[in-house]
Amino acid sequence: MGEGTRALSAIAEESIDLMTDPIERIATAAVPTPAGHYVQGTAWRDLVFVSGQLGPRPDGTHTSGEPFETQVRQALANLLAILAEAGCGPDRVLRVTAYLVGVENWPHFNRIYAEVFGDAKPARTVVPVPALNHGYLVEIEAIAARPA
Ligand SMILES: CC(=[NH2+])C(=O)[O-]
């Protein structure tokens, strides 16, 4: 087999792997099981996708009636617990999207977020929205790369 044929064969094998590598469901008991038609997170190869996290406590009770800071801390704790289940710390997060009710909450959100993420500074987008499920003021999702 010549060099060109070997290279083509390697590309074909990699393409088949790309199509057949399984998608894993990530689930941890540290975060309530989603009530809707979705999972806490998925992983494919080294990529991890965490569903939008609201701020329910592990026992399922909601923090939505509580101060903004409580909601943000719980949503971040939920996000990090799911990432940890997938083998990722905050330093492995590539991108975060946060949905905030009330753009005036941005500075509070940013302060708490900076405390929690520390030296890790993933790409991030904050999207102001009119309302979230269960009356929450924040929902946070992330994409991460787990170590090989
Ligand atoms: C809360 C949430 N992640 C959903 O999809 O409804």
The ligand as an SDF file (V2000), in Angstrom:
LIG
                    3D

  6  5  0  0  0  0  0  0  0  0999 V2000
  -33.9560   24.3340   32.4180 C   0  0  0  0  0  0  0  0  0  0  0  0
  -33.5270   23.7600   31.1430 C   0  0  0  0  0  0  0  0  0  0  0  0
  -32.2880   23.5390   30.9270 N   0  0  0  0  0  0  0  0  0  0  0  0
  -34.4950   23.4270   30.1360 C   0  0  0  0  0  0  0  0  0  0  0  0
  -34.1020   23.0330   29.0160 O   0  0  0  0  0  0  0  0  0  0  0  0
  -35.7030   23.5550   30.3860 O   0  0  0  0  0  0  0  0  0  0  0  0
  1  2  1  0
  2  3  2  0
  2  4  1  0
  4  5  2  0
  4  6  1  0
M  CHG  2   3   1   6  -1
M  END
$$$$
